[in-house]
């Protein structure tokens, strides 16, 4: 499940049965489930990052 911090906006993965209590980036205790637009932005960022790192050199 994807979570987000209400304070700094960091998105990160966690397990539903072990919901993170603290943001790994800022340390605040303001973790919530990521909203749909945050999930889409995270997935696009991850896909772009993967494509860049796996690009074949000519």
Helices and strands as residue ranges (DSSP letters): E 2-5, E 11-13, E 31-33, H 36-53
